[in-house]
Amino acid sequence: MKRSLILLLLALPACESPAEIAAREQLDAACIQGNLDACTAVQQRVAAENQTLAITAAGF
Protein backbone atom coordinates (compact mmCIF):
# COMPACT_ATOMS: atom_id res chain seq x y z
CA MET A 1 0.00 0.00 0.00
CA LYS A 2 2.76 2.47 0.89
CA ARG A 3 4.61 1.66 -2.30
CA SER A 4 1.53 2.42 -4.42
CA LEU A 5 0.98 5.73 -2.66
CA ILE A 6 4.60 6.75 -3.13
CA LEU A 7 4.45 5.89 -6.83
CA LEU A 8 1.23 7.87 -7.16
CA LEU A 9 2.75 10.91 -5.48
CA LEU A 10 5.77 10.74 -7.74
CA ALA A 11 3.55 10.52 -10.82
CA LEU A 12 1.34 13.52 -10.01
CA PRO A 13 3.83 16.23 -11.06
CA ALA A 14 4.46 14.33 -14.30
CA CYS A 15 0.83 14.94 -15.28
CA GLU A 16 1.33 18.70 -15.51
CA SER A 17 1.97 20.33 -18.84
CA PRO A 18 4.94 22.69 -19.29
CA ALA A 19 2.49 25.62 -19.30
CA GLU A 20 1.01 24.50 -15.97
CA ILE A 21 4.46 24.14 -14.47
CA ALA A 22 5.45 27.62 -15.69
CA ALA A 23 2.24 29.15 -14.31
CA ARG A 24 2.85 27.45 -10.95
CA GLU A 25 6.41 28.80 -10.82
CA GLN A 26 5.29 32.33 -11.75
CA LEU A 27 2.63 32.33 -9.02
CA ASP A 28 5.09 31.00 -6.46
CA ALA A 29 7.64 33.67 -7.39
CA ALA A 30 5.03 36.45 -7.25
CA CYS A 31 3.92 35.27 -3.82
CA ILE A 32 7.49 35.23 -2.54
CA GLN A 33 7.89 38.81 -3.82
CA GLY A 34 4.88 39.90 -1.76
CA ASN A 35 1.98 39.83 -4.23
CA LEU A 36 -0.96 39.04 -1.94
CA ASP A 37 -3.27 38.00 -4.80
CA ALA A 38 -0.66 35.50 -5.96
CA CYS A 39 -0.31 34.19 -2.40
CA THR A 40 -4.06 33.66 -2.22
CA ALA A 41 -3.97 31.74 -5.50
CA VAL A 42 -1.06 29.61 -4.24
CA GLN A 43 -2.94 28.82 -1.02
CA GLN A 44 -6.04 27.79 -2.98
CA ARG A 45 -3.97 25.60 -5.30
CA VAL A 46 -2.19 23.88 -2.42
CA ALA A 47 -5.49 23.31 -0.61
CA ALA A 48 -6.98 21.73 -3.73
CA GLU A 49 -3.91 19.53 -4.22
CA ASN A 50 -4.01 18.44 -0.57
CA GLN A 51 -7.69 17.57 -0.86
CA THR A 52 -7.02 15.51 -3.98
CA LEU A 53 -4.19 13.67 -2.24
CA ALA A 54 -6.36 13.01 0.82
CA ILE A 55 -9.16 11.59 -1.32
CA THR A 56 -6.69 9.48 -3.29
CA ALA A 57 -4.99 8.20 -0.13
CA ALA A 58 -8.37 7.36 1.40
CA GLY A 59 -9.06 5.17 -1.61
CA PHE A 60 -6.05 3.02 -0.77
Backbone as XML, in Angstrom:
<?xml version="1.0"?>
<chain id="A" units="angstrom">
  <residue number="1" name="MET">
    <atom name="N" x="0.825" y="-1.186" z="0.000"/>
    <atom name="CA" x="0.000" y="0.000" z="0.000"/>
    <atom name="C" x="0.873" y="1.255" z="0.000"/>
  </residue>
  <residue number="2" name="LYS">
    <atom name="N" x="1.892" y="1.296" z="0.854"/>
    <atom name="CA" x="2.761" y="2.468" z="0.895"/>
    <atom name="C" x="3.478" y="2.661" z="-0.434"/>
  </residue>
  <residue number="3" name="ARG">
    <atom name="N" x="3.892" y="1.562" z="-1.032"/>
    <atom name="CA" x="4.611" y="1.661" z="-2.304"/>
    <atom name="C" x="3.721" y="2.281" z="-3.379"/>
  </residue>
  <residue number="4" name="SER">
    <atom name="N" x="2.454" y="1.869" z="-3.432"/>
    <atom name="CA" x="1.526" y="2.417" z="-4.425"/>
    <atom name="C" x="1.322" y="3.905" z="-4.212"/>
  </residue>
  <residue number="5" name="LEU">
    <atom name="N" x="1.190" y="4.315" z="-2.962"/>
    <atom name="CA" x="0.983" y="5.726" z="-2.665"/>
    <atom name="C" x="2.201" y="6.548" z="-3.059"/>
  </residue>
  <residue number="6" name="ILE">
    <atom name="N" x="3.372" y="6.041" z="-2.763"/>
    <atom name="CA" x="4.603" y="6.751" z="-3.130"/>
    <atom name="C" x="4.705" y="6.887" z="-4.646"/>
  </residue>
  <residue number="7" name="LEU">
    <atom name="N" x="4.405" y="5.825" z="-5.358"/>
    <atom name="CA" x="4.449" y="5.891" z="-6.825"/>
    <atom name="C" x="3.432" y="6.884" z="-7.355"/>
  </residue>
  <residue number="8" name="LEU">
    <atom name="N" x="2.259" y="6.920" z="-6.744"/>
    <atom name="CA" x="1.232" y="7.865" z="-7.163"/>
    <atom name="C" x="1.701" y="9.296" z="-6.938"/>
  </residue>
  <residue number="9" name="LEU">
    <atom name="N" x="2.273" y="9.565" z="-5.780"/>
    <atom name="CA" x="2.748" y="10.914" z="-5.481"/>
    <atom name="C" x="3.854" y="11.347" z="-6.431"/>
  </residue>
  <residue number="10" name="LEU">
    <atom name="N" x="4.699" y="10.418" z="-6.803"/>
    <atom name="CA" x="5.769" y="10.740" z="-7.743"/>
    <atom name="C" x="5.227" y="10.995" z="-9.141"/>
  </residue>
  <residue number="11" name="ALA">
    <atom name="N" x="4.116" y="10.382" z="-9.487"/>
    <atom name="CA" x="3.554" y="10.522" z="-10.824"/>
    <atom name="C" x="2.728" y="11.790" z="-10.984"/>
  </residue>
  <residue number="12" name="LEU">
    <atom name="N" x="2.207" y="12.351" z="-9.902"/>
    <atom name="CA" x="1.338" y="13.521" z="-10.010"/>
    <atom name="C" x="1.999" y="14.701" z="-10.720"/>
  </residue>
  <residue number="13" name="PRO">
    <atom name="N" x="3.220" y="15.106" z="-10.355"/>
    <atom name="CA" x="3.828" y="16.231" z="-11.065"/>
    <atom name="C" x="4.060" y="15.940" z="-12.545"/>
  </residue>
  <residue number="14" name="ALA">
    <atom name="N" x="4.215" y="14.685" z="-12.908"/>
    <atom name="CA" x="4.457" y="14.327" z="-14.301"/>
    <atom name="C" x="3.227" y="14.573" z="-15.161"/>
  </residue>
  <residue number="15" name="CYS">
    <atom name="N" x="2.065" y="14.726" z="-14.536"/>
    <atom name="CA" x="0.826" y="14.941" z="-15.277"/>
    <atom name="C" x="0.663" y="16.394" z="-15.714"/>
  </residue>
  <residue number="16" name="GLU">
    <atom name="N" x="1.454" y="17.288" z="-15.178"/>
    <atom name="CA" x="1.329" y="18.700" z="-15.512"/>
    <atom name="C" x="2.011" y="19.010" z="-16.838"/>
  </residue>
  <residue number="17" name="SER">
    <atom name="N" x="1.376" y="19.895" z="-17.586"/>
    <atom name="CA" x="1.974" y="20.331" z="-18.845"/>
    <atom name="C" x="3.050" y="21.375" z="-18.541"/>
  </residue>
  <residue number="18" name="PRO">
    <atom name="N" x="3.929" y="21.643" z="-19.502"/>
    <atom name="CA" x="4.936" y="22.692" z="-19.294"/>
    <atom name="C" x="4.307" y="24.051" z="-18.979"/>
  </residue>
  <residue number="19" name="ALA">
    <atom name="N" x="3.166" y="24.343" z="-19.577"/>
    <atom name="CA" x="2.491" y="25.615" z="-19.304"/>
    <atom name="C" x="1.994" y="25.670" z="-17.860"/>
  </residue>
  <residue number="20" name="GLU">
    <atom name="N" x="1.477" y="24.550" z="-17.357"/>
    <atom name="CA" x="1.010" y="24.502" z="-15.970"/>
    <atom name="C" x="2.172" y="24.658" z="-14.995"/>
  </residue>
  <residue number="21" name="ILE">
    <atom name="N" x="3.276" y="24.034" z="-15.319"/>
    <atom name="CA" x="4.462" y="24.144" z="-14.466"/>
    <atom name="C" x="4.960" y="25.587" z="-14.448"/>
  </residue>
  <residue number="22" name="ALA">
    <atom name="N" x="5.001" y="26.232" z="-15.609"/>
    <atom name="CA" x="5.449" y="27.623" z="-15.694"/>
    <atom name="C" x="4.515" y="28.544" z="-14.912"/>
  </residue>
  <residue number="23" name="ALA">
    <atom name="N" x="3.211" y="28.323" z="-15.036"/>
    <atom name="CA" x="2.243" y="29.146" z="-14.309"/>
    <atom name="C" x="2.416" y="28.967" z="-12.805"/>
  </residue>
  <residue number="24" name="ARG">
    <atom name="N" x="2.631" y="27.738" z="-12.379"/>
    <atom name="CA" x="2.852" y="27.452" z="-10.953"/>
    <atom name="C" x="4.097" y="28.196" z="-10.456"/>
  </residue>
  <residue number="25" name="GLU">
    <atom name="N" x="5.163" y="28.142" z="-11.220"/>
    <atom name="CA" x="6.410" y="28.799" z="-10.819"/>
    <atom name="C" x="6.256" y="30.316" z="-10.778"/>
  </residue>
  <residue number="26" name="GLN">
    <atom name="N" x="5.507" y="30.885" z="-11.733"/>
    <atom name="CA" x="5.287" y="32.332" z="-11.746"/>
    <atom name="C" x="4.479" y="32.768" z="-10.527"/>
  </residue>
  <residue number="27" name="LEU">
    <atom name="N" x="3.435" y="32.001" z="-10.196"/>
    <atom name="CA" x="2.628" y="32.329" z="-9.021"/>
    <atom name="C" x="3.458" y="32.227" z="-7.747"/>
  </residue>
  <residue number="28" name="ASP">
    <atom name="N" x="4.241" y="31.172" z="-7.646"/>
    <atom name="CA" x="5.087" y="31.000" z="-6.465"/>
    <atom name="C" x="6.062" y="32.166" z="-6.323"/>
  </residue>
  <residue number="29" name="ALA">
    <atom name="N" x="6.679" y="32.567" z="-7.421"/>
    <atom name="CA" x="7.638" y="33.674" z="-7.393"/>
    <atom name="C" x="6.950" y="34.985" z="-7.015"/>
  </residue>
  <residue number="30" name="ALA">
    <atom name="N" x="5.770" y="35.223" z="-7.564"/>
    <atom name="CA" x="5.034" y="36.451" z="-7.252"/>
    <atom name="C" x="4.648" y="36.485" z="-5.774"/>
  </residue>
  <residue number="31" name="CYS">
    <atom name="N" x="4.270" y="35.350" z="-5.242"/>
    <atom name="CA" x="3.917" y="35.274" z="-3.820"/>
    <atom name="C" x="5.135" y="35.573" z="-2.953"/>
  </residue>
  <residue number="32" name="ILE">
    <atom name="N" x="6.261" y="35.005" z="-3.308"/>
    <atom name="CA" x="7.493" y="35.232" z="-2.544"/>
    <atom name="C" x="7.875" y="36.710" z="-2.577"/>
  </residue>
  <residue number="33" name="GLN">
    <atom name="N" x="7.567" y="37.391" z="-3.689"/>
    <atom name="CA" x="7.890" y="38.810" z="-3.825"/>
    <atom name="C" x="6.871" y="39.704" z="-3.123"/>
  </residue>
  <residue number="34" name="GLY">
    <atom name="N" x="5.824" y="39.110" z="-2.548"/>
    <atom name="CA" x="4.880" y="39.898" z="-1.762"/>
    <atom name="C" x="3.557" y="40.194" z="-2.425"/>
  </residue>
  <residue number="35" name="ASN">
    <atom name="N" x="3.265" y="39.613" z="-3.566"/>
    <atom name="CA" x="1.983" y="39.827" z="-4.234"/>
    <atom name="C" x="0.913" y="39.019" z="-3.500"/>
  </residue>
  <residue number="36" name="LEU">
    <atom name="N" x="0.030" y="39.724" z="-2.780"/>
    <atom name="CA" x="-0.959" y="39.037" z="-1.943"/>
    <atom name="C" x="-1.977" y="38.252" z="-2.763"/>
  </residue>
  <residue number="37" name="ASP">
    <atom name="N" x="-2.338" y="38.749" z="-3.942"/>
    <atom name="CA" x="-3.267" y="38.005" z="-4.797"/>
    <atom name="C" x="-2.642" y="36.682" z="-5.237"/>
  </residue>
  <residue number="38" name="ALA">
    <atom name="N" x="-1.359" y="36.725" z="-5.563"/>
    <atom name="CA" x="-0.664" y="35.496" z="-5.958"/>
    <atom name="C" x="-0.590" y="34.529" z="-4.783"/>
  </residue>
  <residue number="39" name="CYS">
    <atom name="N" x="-0.367" y="35.052" z="-3.584"/>
    <atom name="CA" x="-0.312" y="34.186" z="-2.401"/>
    <atom name="C" x="-1.656" y="33.514" z="-2.159"/>
  </residue>
  <residue number="40" name="THR">
    <atom name="N" x="-2.735" y="34.242" z="-2.371"/>
    <atom name="CA" x="-4.064" y="33.655" z="-2.223"/>
    <atom name="C" x="-4.261" y="32.538" z="-3.235"/>
  </residue>
  <residue number="41" name="ALA">
    <atom name="N" x="-3.842" y="32.765" z="-4.460"/>
    <atom name="CA" x="-3.969" y="31.737" z="-5.501"/>
    <atom name="C" x="-3.125" y="30.512" z="-5.161"/>
  </residue>
  <residue number="42" name="VAL">
    <atom name="N" x="-1.929" y="30.731" z="-4.627"/>
    <atom name="CA" x="-1.063" y="29.612" z="-4.240"/>
    <atom name="C" x="-1.716" y="28.819" z="-3.115"/>
  </residue>
  <residue number="43" name="GLN">
    <atom name="N" x="-2.278" y="29.509" z="-2.131"/>
    <atom name="CA" x="-2.943" y="28.821" z="-1.022"/>
    <atom name="C" x="-4.117" y="27.988" z="-1.517"/>
  </residue>
  <residue number="44" name="GLN">
    <atom name="N" x="-4.897" y="28.535" z="-2.440"/>
    <atom name="CA" x="-6.036" y="27.792" z="-2.984"/>
    <atom name="C" x="-5.565" y="26.572" z="-3.763"/>
  </residue>
  <residue number="45" name="ARG">
    <atom name="N" x="-4.503" y="26.717" z="-4.536"/>
    <atom name="CA" x="-3.968" y="25.596" z="-5.303"/>
    <atom name="C" x="-3.470" y="24.489" z="-4.384"/>
  </residue>
  <residue number="46" name="VAL">
    <atom name="N" x="-2.729" y="24.876" z="-3.358"/>
    <atom name="CA" x="-2.194" y="23.882" z="-2.424"/>
    <atom name="C" x="-3.326" y="23.178" z="-1.686"/>
  </residue>
  <residue number="47" name="ALA">
    <atom name="N" x="-4.348" y="23.923" z="-1.292"/>
    <atom name="CA" x="-5.486" y="23.306" z="-0.607"/>
    <atom name="C" x="-6.182" y="22.298" z="-1.513"/>
  </residue>
  <residue number="48" name="ALA">
    <atom name="N" x="-6.348" y="22.646" z="-2.782"/>
    <atom name="CA" x="-6.984" y="21.726" z="-3.729"/>
    <atom name="C" x="-6.123" y="20.484" z="-3.944"/>
  </residue>
  <residue number="49" name="GLU">
    <atom name="N" x="-4.815" y="20.671" z="-4.048"/>
    <atom name="CA" x="-3.913" y="19.526" z="-4.218"/>
    <atom name="C" x="-3.943" y="18.622" z="-2.989"/>
  </residue>
  <residue number="50" name="ASN">
    <atom name="N" x="-3.963" y="19.226" z="-1.805"/>
    <atom name="CA" x="-4.010" y="18.438" z="-0.572"/>
    <atom name="C" x="-5.309" y="17.649" z="-0.471"/>
  </residue>
  <residue number="51" name="GLN">
    <atom name="N" x="-6.405" y="18.266" z="-0.893"/>
    <atom name="CA" x="-7.685" y="17.569" z="-0.858"/>
    <atom name="C" x="-7.670" y="16.390" z="-1.826"/>
  </residue>
  <residue number="52" name="THR">
    <atom name="N" x="-7.123" y="16.589" z="-3.002"/>
    <atom name="CA" x="-7.023" y="15.509" z="-3.983"/>
    <atom name="C" x="-6.170" y="14.366" z="-3.442"/>
  </residue>
  <residue number="53" name="LEU">
    <atom name="N" x="-5.052" y="14.704" z="-2.813"/>
    <atom name="CA" x="-4.188" y="13.673" z="-2.236"/>
    <atom name="C" x="-4.890" y="12.927" z="-1.110"/>
  </residue>
  <residue number="54" name="ALA">
    <atom name="N" x="-5.651" y="13.650" z="-0.290"/>
    <atom name="CA" x="-6.359" y="13.006" z="0.818"/>
    <atom name="C" x="-7.416" y="12.042" z="0.296"/>
  </residue>
  <residue number="55" name="ILE">
    <atom name="N" x="-8.129" y="12.452" z="-0.735"/>
    <atom name="CA" x="-9.157" y="11.588" z="-1.321"/>
    <atom name="C" x="-8.507" y="10.366" z="-1.953"/>
  </residue>
  <residue number="56" name="THR">
    <atom name="N" x="-7.403" y="10.586" z="-2.650"/>
    <atom name="CA" x="-6.693" y="9.477" z="-3.289"/>
    <atom name="C" x="-6.147" y="8.510" z="-2.244"/>
  </residue>
  <residue number="57" name="ALA">
    <atom name="N" x="-5.553" y="9.054" z="-1.189"/>
    <atom name="CA" x="-4.993" y="8.204" z="-0.134"/>
    <atom name="C" x="-6.093" y="7.433" z="0.587"/>
  </residue>
  <residue number="58" name="ALA">
    <atom name="N" x="-7.257" y="8.045" z="0.742"/>
    <atom name="CA" x="-8.371" y="7.363" z="1.404"/>
    <atom name="C" x="-8.848" y="6.178" z="0.576"/>
  </residue>
  <residue number="59" name="GLY">
    <atom name="N" x="-8.664" y="6.262" z="-0.727"/>
    <atom name="CA" x="-9.062" y="5.171" z="-1.610"/>
    <atom name="C" x="-8.171" y="3.950" z="-1.488"/>
  </residue>
  <residue number="60" name="PHE">
    <atom name="N" x="-6.966" y="4.145" z="-0.951"/>
    <atom name="CA" x="-6.049" y="3.024" z="-0.767"/>
    <atom name="C" x="-6.370" y="2.368" z="0.532"/>
  </residue>
</chain>
